[in-house]
Every structure is written in C-alpha cells, then in structure tokens.
C-alpha cells in the first residue's frame, strides 16, 4: 500500500486535506469519491517520489494547468487564500508548491494576489499579473485567470505548431545525411582501392568522391568526435536567448518562412490584446503588455510606433494603418470594433484570421519542403553513385 496526500472538495465546496492509503492513484481517487469527496490533487508520499518532485522543473504546460486549477477553485466559490494554500500543499516539494507557498504567505500578509504572484517568480507571463490585478479590481478574478490560461494555451499551441512544422524536414535531412555517410563508409571504400592499382584516367569528380570516402573511413573516429563537439556547441549556443532572437529574425526574412512567422506573431498579439481588453485592462497598458509578448523585433518595433501615436491621441486603427502593422482587413476589423465598442471581439476575430492564414501557409511550406528535400537528397546520392560508376567504367574501358 502507498500513502497519498490528497486535496479534495467536500459537498459544501470546502477544501479538505489528508492522507489516504491505496495501491495506486486510481484506487485512491475511487476511495475519496466513495467518501463524497471530489479529488483535486493526489501526491505519493514515498521518498523516491518526493525526491523526483524536487528535481522536476516547471514547464509551460504545468503553469497552464496550475492557472486553470486555481481558476476552477475560485469559480467554485473557494476563497482565494484557501485555494492557493490547497495548490501549494497538493504540489508538495515541487517548484509549483514552493511558489504558491510564497503566494499564500504574502496573501496572509495583506498583499494583493497580483503582487504576491509576481513575488513568487514562478515564470508566469507578465500579462497574467496584469489580468490578476484587473480581476481583483473588478471582482472577477476567476474569469480573469481563466482568460489568462486560455491565452497561455493559445501561445503554447502556436509554439507547438512551429515545432511540428520543423519535425518532418528535420527527419528528411537527418535521413539524407545518414544515407550519404553510409555510402561513404560502406560503399565507396570497396572501390577506393582502384586509385592505387589503376593507371586509368578517372574523371575528376569521381576522384573527389573516392578520395572523400577514403578520408572519411581513415578519420571516422575524429570526424565523429568533431560532429559531437559541433552539436554540443550548437546546443549550448542555442540556449542563449540573444542568439535565438537573431536566428528568429533572420528566419523572418526568408521568402517562404518569413510571412508565416509574421502572421503568427500578429495573431498572437491580437489574441493577447483581446484577452487584456476583455478583462478591463486600460488600452495603453494592454498594448504595452501585448507588444512585450511579440518575439519578432521588426513587428514589435512597428507596434511601439503605433503605441506612441495612440498616446498622442490617435485611434488604434489609424495608428496600425500608419505603421503598416496589420493587413487592410485587420485595419477594417479594428476600426469597426472601435466604432461599435466591440474591439475585443474584433481583435479575437483578427487573431483567428491570422492563425488560420499561418496554418495554411505552413501547410503549403511543408508541401514544398517534402519534394525539395527528397530531390536534394536524391541528387546528392545520385551524384555519388554516378561518380563511382564513371570510375568503374573508366577502368574497364582502359583495360579493354
């Protein structure tokens, strides 16, 4: 039997905590439901599990789940301090538990939730704190946190789409490199001996391929170590945010990838701005937070210019149009939203338009990358094989 520390809601909506013994988490949850308790969290109290929890780092997915959990508790009528304490205890010795423990202590000290959340330094986006402050001011904290969770989910989905778009081309390129190395290691050496035993006039490109194959085989260990070192250096370099930003900006200038990246950034900005305005964040502050979430420097610069014009008294649609920030359709949507008082809804529509356009462009890009990668890999392998065949043909012709 394993002891599980649980946090659960009773029929009156109160959060109860305790320890229950069961063979696994499923049985522990079933036992709690038999007691008319709705489990919120279960945590094994085994030393190995706790040590693993201490080492575990919190990612964007966990932060999203925590935000939704807190919003759900508040929507169910659980007091804020009690909900935060429940999350802190249910997550034990993890980073999440420690962070929400800090939030609970500061709440008991009289600080607002937004300030306490910022002091915890758990890695929530900046706009979450602003949404929390707006929610506390309007008395709709649960709704504000749910909006923040939705925006975090949207950003995670955008990042996942970009990662997925790079998986297939990466597999093709890796397979091509492996195929070429296989030919150099296993095929070319069988014919490379011809360089030493024949006086035939072998074509220059055949000589180059055969000598390259011999060099790879003679220095395979050193080449492998050099490859590992280069990969390690590349991984370490990509951990630097400055380099990632530069590479991202360089990718945005490419013919096919660039428009897709720009559309993705504008869609993310529109969705974030809509979320902030829906929760009564002032438009100037909302624009500041939304532009901080934009990763592309060129787009962020245009948004900064638009923000200056808005501070000078111009309307959002006019400011965006003057700096060519969004498309003509987007300008019309923003203008209609300002006139009708439905700006958040129009911005949400604009975000969906850009998101759909980005996905369509990504599909077209992948449709082009697949045959291009296959043709490129096939051309390289074909070149090597033709070089070998030409060398054999030259030797046979001389022998005759």
BELNOR-V366322 format. One line per field, one symbol per residue. psi: psi as a letter, one per 30 degrees, with the letter a starting at -180 (. if undefined). A space follows every 10 residues. Layout:
# BELNOR-V366322
psi->???
This chain:
# BELNOR-V366322
psi->kkkkklklkl fggkkklakk kleleeeeee eeefghkjke kkkkgkeeee eeeefkkkae eeeeeeeeee eeeeffgkle eeeeeeeeef gbgleeeeef eeeeeeeffg lleeeeeeff hfgklefeee eeeeeeefgh eeeeeeeeee eeeeeeeeee eeeeffeeee eeeeeeeeee eeeeefeeff ffffffflgl jkkefeeeee eeeeeeefhe eeeeeeeeee eeeeeeeffk eeeeeeeeee effleeeeee eeeeeeeeee eeeeeeefgg kkeeeeeeee fffkfkeeee eeeeeeeeee ffglleeeee efghelleee eeeeeeeeef gheeeeeeee eeeeeeeeee eeeeeefeee eeeeeeeeee eeeeeeeeee eeeeeeeee.
